Amino acid sequence: MLDEPRSGRLAAWGNALLAGLVSPDEAAHRIAADDASHRVADMPGETAPVGLTLALGRLRALGAKGLRVALPIAGHPLGLSGPPEFNARALDAGEAVIVTGVALGLVPELFQAGPEGDVHSEVVWRSLPVREAPPADVPSLGEAERELAEALREATEVLSRLNVAGAGPAAQAALEAYRARAGRGREVLAPGYPPRALRVLELAQRVGALIEIAHGAGAGAGEHGAAVSASEIAARAEALRPVERTARRAQVAAYNAYVEELERGGF
């Protein structure tokens, strides 16, 4: 939950490009971030993988209106709309981007390259047909914000009850990672997104930080609080599961806010 998903970067900066708010080169640079390269395979009209700049331009020419994010896990097809082949690939990857107006979806495949000590990531986005239908279980921004406020209270209560709010190196590392992220939170979403989307995404990341702290506090000997037995650790995970689900739904709602606003006629 602390890490910005690649699908989030692709959707956010791809939407900024479609809105004419950034250049193709800037969008591609922001999407790639620290990865060595991003390419898109199986694009209509292409026989080999192409770079992000060409792929985004091709999607715009094909009539793309916006990009949505899906963050599915087993038992929760969050943001997906079918067909089964695309859903299965997205579930394996844990994320995907759906292109509205073109009926295409993009699923990332991650490859590691380079010698030991200098390994870098290369990403190939696989293009597949998708069903044009409402995405599964994605709330509106307003719903997400209300649900997150309650989820934050629940996560804090669980941490306090289990006495793990500040426990161990793993918890401290997760907290420091969140603080560093929050310090540059304004870079998370691209131009064109409503301020409420940024608030929801930042709150989702805060809830995600608490969840990681709770899970990490029981990761090893000397790093747990009151929950020291396997059964207590399992109870902690069960208590946090609905909180984590809420945070993931809110994260998707924030990234999809551009398309939501577009469909309401806000742009």
N, C-alpha and C positions, 0 to 999 in steps of 0.2 A: 504493500500500500504506500510505502514511502517513495518508491521509485516512480517516475513519470513513465507510463507505458509508451512504447514506440508508436502504438496505434493512436495514442493521445496526441503526440507530436505531429503525426501525419495528418490527422483530422484537423487539428487546430490551425496549423500553418497552411494546409491545403485549402481550408475554408477562407483564410485570409487572402490567399492567391486568387481564389474564385471571385472574391469580393473586390479584387483589384487594389487591395491595400498593401501588398508587398510584391516584390518582383519574383519571377520564377527562381532566380539564383538564390535569393535570400530564403525563400521557402524551402528549397532543397537543402541549404546549409543548416537551417534550424531543425529540420526533420532528422538529418543525419546525426547532428550533435557530435558525440564522441565516437560514433562508429566510423570505421574506415570507409565503408561504402554502403549505399542503398541502391538496389536495382529492382525493376518490376518485370516479372516474367509472365508470359501468356497474355500480353496486352493485345487487344483486337488490332489486326493489321501488322503485327510484328512477329517475326519468326525467332527472335532471340531476346534475352533480357535487355531492357533499356534503362537509362539513368532516370532519376527522379524528375529532372526538369522536363525531359521529353514526355515521360509518362503523365505528369500533371497537365502538360499542355494538350496531350492527346485526350485525356478525360474531359477537359474543358471543351475541346472541339466536338466531342461526342455528345455533349449536352449535360455534363455533370452540374448539379445544382448545389450539392453540399456533401459533406463527409460525416458519417456517424461512426461512433466507437461501439464495439462490443467487447465485454470482458467476461466471457462465460467460464464457469467451472462445472464439474460434474454435478448434475442435479439442478443446475441453475443456468439456463441458456441466455443469460443477460445480454440484451441488445441484438439477439439473432432473430432472423425471420425465415430461414430456410434458403435453399433446399437441404436435405440431409447431408449431402457430400460436403457442402460448404460449412454447415454446422459442425460436422465431425472434425474438419481441419482446424476450424477456429477453436474448438474445444481443446484439441491437442496443443495448439499454440498458446491458449489462454487469452487470446485477444484477436481482434480483426477490425477492419474498417469497411463500412458499407457505403458505396457511392450512390447517392440518390439521383434519380434522373437518368441513370445509365444501366441500372440493374446489374452492377458488378460489385464484387467484394474482394478485398485484398487481405491475405493472411501472411504474416511474416515467418520466414524460415531463417534461423540464425546459424551462422557458421563461424567457427573460430579458426584464425589463420595466424601464421608467424611463428618464430622460434620461441622456445621457453624463455620467459622473462620479457617478451615483447609480443605477446599475443593480442590480436585486435579482432573486433567483431565485424563481420560482413553480413548484411541483411538482404535477402531476396524476398520481395513481396509477390506472392502467387495470386494471380488474378483468376477469379472463378465467377460463374453466373450466380446471382442471388435472386430471391423472390422479393418483389416489391410489395411489402406488407409492413404493418406496424411492428417495431422491434419489441422483443419480449421483455416485459417487466421493467421498462425504463420510466421513472417518474418524471413529472415536470420539475422545473427548478424550485418552484414554490413548495411542492410536496417534499422534495429532497431536503430542502433547508429545514423544514419542520421536523422531518424524521431524524435528521442528523443531530439536532439539538437534544432530542430524547436519547439518541444513541450515545452521545458524548456523556450524558449523565450516567447512563447504564455502564459504560466502559469505566468511568471514574469510580463508580460504586464497586464494580467487580475488583478493580485493582486495590481499592482500599480494604475491601473485605478479605482479600487474599494476602494483604500485606506485601505487595510486590511493587508498589508504585516507584520505589527508588532502588530496587534490589539488583545487585550484581553488575559486573562489567557489561554484560549483554544489554541489560536495560539501559545503562548509561550511554552505551554506544548508539542505541536506537534513538534515545532522546536527543543526543547531540546531532545525529543525522537529521532529525526533524527540525531542530533549531536552525541548522545551516540551510535547510530547504526553505524554511519560512522566511529567512533573511533575504532570499532572492525570489520570493513567491511571485512577484510581479512579472517574472519572465516565463511563468508557466503557460499562460494562455496567450494566443496571438491577438493582434489588433482585430477589432470587429466583434469581440465578445462583450455581452452586457456585464456590468460590474457585479451583478448578482451571481453570475457564473463563476467569477473569480472567488467570491466569498464562499460559495458552496464547495468549490474544489479545495480551497485552503482548509476549510473545516473538515472535509473528508480526509485530507492528509493528516490533520491533527488527530482525528479518531483513529486513523490507521497507525499513527505513531504509538498511541496508547495500546493498541492491539499487539503490535510488535513487542512493546515493552513487556506486556503480560505474558506473551508466549516465550520471549527470550529469557525472562526471569526464571523459567524452569528448565532452561536448556541444558544445564550441566551441574555438576557438584559444586556447591558453594555459590551458585548463581540463582537460587530460588528463595522465595520468601516463605510464607506459611505453608504453601502447597508443595509438600515434599514427596508425597506418595504418588504412584501412578494413577490411582483412582482420583486423587485430588487434582492432578494435572489434567486428567480427562474431563473432570467437572469444570475446570477453568475454561478449557477449549469449548465445551458445550455452552457455557454461559456467554462466551464472546462470539459464538457463531452468528447469531442474529445481528449483532452489532457490526460485525465485519460485512455481512450481506448488505446492510444499510449503507455503509461507507462505500462499497463498490457500486451500488446503484446510484448513489449521489455523484460519484466520480464520472460515471457514464453520462448522467444527466447534464453535468457541467460541460463536458466536451461536446455533447449533442445540442447545447443551447443555441448555437448558431443556426442549425437546421430547424430547430423548434421555432425560433423567432422568424425565420424565413417562411415557414409554412403558415404562420399566423399573419403574414403580411407586414411584419415589423420593419423589413428592409425595403 
